């Protein structure tokens, strides 16, 4: 009796006058990319890495601005410059700015390095182009830090900062290790320091226990104007004239948007929805507020409400790939897999490198038994991002469905190498190991999945089956009953009934 098939997860230094020049000309992304690469440095130590930007030269001493949390702890750091040279960082020279996540560090060199041109962060308003540069940390898939330069848009510039001085929000796809890197405008000017990445990309459905990707675009930076106002407290004078500070008479839509994003990251989805709604009331064309309110509604199980928000976002901008991708996930959660695929297709049509949409389309194809089509999608996702653990997990499911259990195990293992905190790949590998006769290895994998997610029903089902075949009838029934209860709580009534029937047969 192959009742254990049910355990397969559905998816697994010159004075600069601040202010726009009289004849401001936007540069191409390639031109800004060259500027970014010349001013961005790696801040390396044995426990990880971060990024910084060169902002001043005094003789042979270079001043680097970074996020304070990058060099929070006293350790042996090295500054790696664009030419690959390594310079020791004397921690005694580190100066941390008060009340904001900023710090300056120094290195000494006789070489000539480019110094960042300072821009006016007040002019970084919603919809303007933003570039972020930095060095993502090494992982199992990428053995060394590699410079990264990503394009996006400013989605908010709030007048009321979050804790640590964060007021800039942008849609760029950032990664761990890029903290402290420059945020540049379309003239290649420094307008902010990147500090917090988008933590809302991975969405685990409470209904179908699947892992997919949505995009919130909630990356945070500290405006360079904030640094300029505090720089004299750490003995730095860039010779930049600050613009006058406008007196805000009332909260801006941006203020509610950034507060909503902060509450979303903390899991307070209802309060996030309230803030996004206020932002929309002040700016009815606030595309990202609709998008992110949709994400909050999705997390509360209001899939149709989420779709309504994505529809509004698409009406504002029919070429917003994020809204199509996110609507696809909501449609998938309502059981409309073909509709989800149509949305992912549109996202990919708009952005041929939209890695999340390839992954999510692969998930839908797996569930429509198009395993070969799914593999093609996961392969494309991995071509774009070789460090994409969930795509390896999804391809593992495809291979399993095609009967290639060893290939599935290899993919699940690679997914876990990259991210050992994902429950579905452990459960998937447990399934494949069980079917290849390694029942004890399967139980080990199911145990690990449940350590990560104690409410992961497929792992209880799988462990129950494995325990029964090893003669542990009572342990098997206990696991299967737990899986049945979880399925009932999650609204999966068909799976609940099937498990109850199985338990009766085993008793």
N, C-alpha and C positions, 0 to 999 in steps of 0.2 A: 504494500500500500504506500503510494508516494504522496501521502498527505503532507509531508514536510515541504513540498513545493510552495506551500502557502507562506513559508517564512521568508521568501525572497522579498527584500524591500522594494517598494515601487520605484524608488530611485535612490538611489543612494546620494688817497689823501688830498684831493683838490676841492676847494670850496665850490659847492654846487648850490644854485638858487632853486629852491623847490617850487614847483608849479609847472603847468604845461608850457612848452615853448610856444613861441608865437606861431610857428608853422610846425605843428606836430604831425609826424608821419608814422603810421604804423609799419612795423617791420614784418617780414614773412616769418613763419614759424621756424624755418631753417636759420634765419638770421638771429632770431632770439635764442635758438638752440645753441648757436656758437658762443653767444655772449654768456649764456647760463653755464656752459661747460667750462669756460675760462675762469669763472668766479666761484665755482662750487668746489668744496673740498670734502673729503671723507674724514671723519673723526673716528678713529679705530682703536679698539682695545680688545683684550682677549675674551671678554664676556659679551661682545656685541659691537655694534657700530651705530653711528649717526652721521649727520651731515651738517655742514656749516657754509657760510658765504663770506668771502673776503670783502670787508667794507672800508679798510683804511690801511695806508702804509706810512710808517714814520721811520725813515732811514732803512735799516734792514729788518725792522719789526713790522709784521703784518697783524692786523686785528681781524678776527673772525667772529661773526655774530652767529649764534646757534640757539636752539631751545635749551632751557636750563636742565630739563630732565635728561638730555643726552649726556651731560657730564655731571650728573647729580652727585655721584659718589666718587671720592678720591681714588684714583687708580692710575695706571700707566697708560696714557693715551698718546696716539701719534696723529699728526695732521698729514694727510696724503694729498698732495697738490695735483693739479690737472696733468702735470708732466710725470707723475708717478713717484716723485720724490717724497720721502718720509721725514718728517721733522718732529722731534719730541715736544710734547706739550708740558710745560712746567706748571703743575697744578696751583702753585703759589700765585700765578698770574691770572687765574680764573676769577672773573668778577660776575657775580650774579645780581641781576636787577631785582629790586624789591617788588613783590606782589604780582609779578608777571613771569611767565615761563620763558624768560630770555636770559642769556648769559653771553659774555664775550671771552674769548681765549686768544692766545698769542702764539706765534711761532716766528723764528728768526731765519732769514735766508738772504743771500746775496743775489739770488735769482729775481727776475722781474716777473711779477704776476699781476693779472688784471684785477682792478678794484671795481666793485659794483657801483653803478650809477643809481643814486637814490631818487625814487619817484614820490608822488603824492598819493598816499593810500586812500585819502578821502575821495579821490577820483575813481577808485576801484568799486564801481557800483554794479548792481544786478545786471547781468547780461554782458558785461565787458569780458574780454579775453583774459585768461589767466594761464600762466605756465608755472609748473613746479618741477624742480630738479632735485636729485638726491641719489643716495646709494642704498638700495634695498639690501637688507641683511642676507647673508648666505643661508641656504637651506639645504635639505637633502638632495633636491633636484638641481640647485645651482650652488656649486661649491665655493664660489667667491663672490664678493660684492661687485656689482656691475652698475655703472652709472645709468641713471634712468631720467628721461625728460618727457613729461606728459602735459598734454593740452587739455584745457577745460574752460569753464566759465565761472565768473563770480556769481553766486546765487544769493548772497546777502552781505551787507556791510553794516552791522548793527551799531547803534549809538550807545547801547548799554552792554558792556562786555560780560561774557561768562567768567567763571573763576579762572584765574591765571591770565586774564587779559585777552581772551580770544573773542574777536568780533568778525573776522573775515570768514566767510564760508564759500567753498568752491567745489565744482563737480569733478575735478581731476581725480583719476584713479591712482591713489598713492598706496605705498606699501611700508611695512615696518622697516626702519632704517633711514627713511627719508625725512624724519623729524629733524628740524633745524635747517632744512634746505630753503632756498630762495623761492618766493612767490613773485613772479615777474609780470608786468603788464605787456601790452603789445608793442611797446617801444623798448623793451628789454630793460626796463627800470625796476629796481627792487621796491616792491610795495608791501611785502609781508614776509614773515618767517613761518614756514609750515611746522605744525606741532602735533596735530591729531588727525589720524586717518579715518576713512569711512569704515565704521565697524558694523554697519547694518547690511552688508552685502549678502551674507549667508542667511537664508531664511529656511527654517525647518518647520514644515507644515505640521500643525497640531492635529490635522485630520488624517493625513495619509503617511506620516512619518518619513516624508521624502526630504531630500536636501536639494535646494535649487538656489539660484542667485537672482537677487533683485538689486536695483541701484537706487540709493538714496542721495548720493552726491553730497553727503554731509562731512566734508573735510574742513578742518579748522586751522586758521592761522592768526598770528598777531600782527596788526598793521605796523609798518615801519614808522609811521608817525608816533605810535606809542613808544617805540624805542627812542626816537629823537627827543621826546619830551622828558625821558628819564635818563638819557645817556650821560649827562653831566654828573649824575650821581655815581657813575663808575669811571669818571675821568676821561670820557671820550667826547670830542667835539669834531663833528664832521663838517662844520662850517655851513650847515644847511639852514635856510630860513623856513621856519614852520608856517604853514597857513594859519590864519585865525581860526579859532574853534567856534563853530556855529552853535548857538544856543538852541537846543531842541525844545520846542514848546509842547510837543506831544509825541508819544511812542510811534515809531515807524513800523511799517509792515515787516521790515528786516528784523526788528527787535523781537517780534512775536515768532518769526520763523526760526531764529537761532535758539530761542528758548524752547520751542517745540522740538527741535532736533536734539537738544540736550536731554529733555524729558524722554524722548523716544529711546535714546541710547541707554537710559537708566531703566527702561522697561515700563515706564508710566505712559502707556499708550493713550489712555483716555484724556489725560492732561495735555499730551502732545496734540491730539486732535483739536482740543479747545484752542490751543495757541495757533495752530495752522489755520483754523477757521477765522480767528481774529486777523491774522495776516492777510487772508483772502478778502475779508471785509474791507480792509484798507487798500488792497491792491487786487482787484478781481482778475487781473491778468497774470497773477503770480504762479507761473507754471510749476515751479519746484514745490511750492506749498501744496498744490493739488496732488502732485506726485507723492510727496511724503505723507500727506494725510491719508492717501490711499494705502501706503505701507502700514501705517498705524492701524487702519481699519482691517487690513488683511490679517495683522497679528492678533486682532480681537475676533477673528473668524467671520467678519462682515465682508465676505468676498464680493457681493454685489455692490456694496457701498464703495469698496475699493475700485471696482470696475467703473463706477460712475465718476469717481475722481480722475481716473486715468483717461476716460473719455473727454473730460473737460480739458485736461492737459493737452491731449492730442488736438482738440479743437483750437487751442491757443497756438500750438506749433505742431503741424502734421508731420514734421521731420524730427521729432524728439524720440530717438531710439529707446531711451530709458522707459518712457511711458508705454511703448509697445511691449517691451520685454516684461515689464511689471504687470501689465494687463494680461499678458500670456500666462503668467504664474497664477493670477487670480482665476482665470478661465479654467486652467488645469485643475485647480482646487475644487471647482464646481463640476468637474467631470467632463468639461468640454475640451478634450485633448486636441481635436482637429482645429478648433478655434484658437487654442493656445499656439499650435504650430503656425497658423496663419499670422499671428502676432509676432512670433519669433522670426518668421520669414521677413516680415516688414522691417523689423529691427536690423536684421542682417543686410537687407537691401539698402537701408540708410547708412549703416556702418558695417562694412565687410569684415572688420576686425573685432566685432562685438563678441568677445569671448563668452560672456554670460549667456547670450542668446543661443550660441552653438551648444553649450552645455545643456541648457533647458530644453532645446529642441530635441537633443539626444534622449533626454528623459522621457519626453512625450512619445517619441518614436519607439523607445523600449516598451512602453505600455501599450502601444498599438501593434506590438510584435514585429516591428520593422527593425530587427536587431542590426542588420547590415547598414541600414541608413543611420541608425544611432551611432554605430562605430565610426562612420564617416564624420559625423558631427563631433564626437569626442576627439577624434584624431585632429580635426581642425582646431578645436579648442586647445589641445596640447601643443599644436604647432605655434599658436599665438602665445601661449603661456605654458612652458614645460613644467612649471611649478604648481599646476592646478590639480590639487589632490582629488577634488570631487569629480573631475573629468576621468581620472583613472578609475575611481570607484564606479562611475557610470558605465565605462567601457568594460569593467569587470562583469557587471550584470549582463551586458550584451553578449559577452563571450560565454558566460554561463548559459544563457538562453540558447546559444548556438551549439551547446554541448562541449565547449572547450573549457573544462573545469580547471585544468592546469594553467591555462592562459588567464582565466578569471582570478585564480589565486595570485598569480604574478602581478596583476593590476591592483588587486586589493592590497597586496603587500607594499607596492610602490606608493599607493595613496597614503598608507599608514606611516611610511617612511617620511613623507612630506609633512603630514599632520596626524600625529598619533592620538589625537583627541576626537576623532570621528567615530561614532558608534556604527553606522551602517556598513563600512567596509569590514569591520570585525565580524559582524553578523553574516555578511555575504561570504567572507572567507570561511566562516564556520560551516555554512551550508555546503560549500564545495568540498571542504575537508571531510565532512560527514559522508558525502556521496562517494568519496574516494576511499572510504573505509577508515579514516582517521577520526574515530569518534571522540577520543580523549582530547585530541587537538581541537576538534570542533567545540567541545565544552569550554576549553580554555578561551577560545575566541568569543563565545557567547558571554562568558563571565566578564571578559574585558569590555565588551559592548555595554553590559549592564553597569559596570563600574563607572563608565562615562555618562550613561543615561539610564538611570534606574527605572525609567518608565518606557523603555523601548520594547514594545510588545513583541516584534518579530524575534528578538533575542530570547525572550522567555519561551516562545513557541519552539524555536530551534533547540534550545537546551532541554526542553521537556521531551522532545522526540529522541534526542541523543541519550538522555538518561534512561528512557524506557528501553531502548535497544541494549543498554548496558545492565539491565535488570533492576534499575532503581525505579520501581513503579510508583511509589509514593512521591518521590522527588519529581517525577515526570508529571503526575497529576497536579501537584502544587504549582509547577511552572505553567502548565497549560491553563489552569484556573486563573492565575495572575494575568496571563496574556489575554484571556477572555474578558476579564474585568476591565483591563485597559482599553481593549477594543470597544467595549460598550461605552466607556467614558468618552471615547473619541468619536462616537457616532458610527462606528463601523459594525453595524448590526449583522451583516452577512457573515463576516469573519467571527463575530461573537457566537452566532448559532452553530457554525461549523466546528468551532472549538468545543462547544458544549456537547455536540454529538460525538466528537472524538473522545472526550473524557468519559462519556458513558460507555463507549466500547472498551476502554482500558480498565474500567472499574470491575 
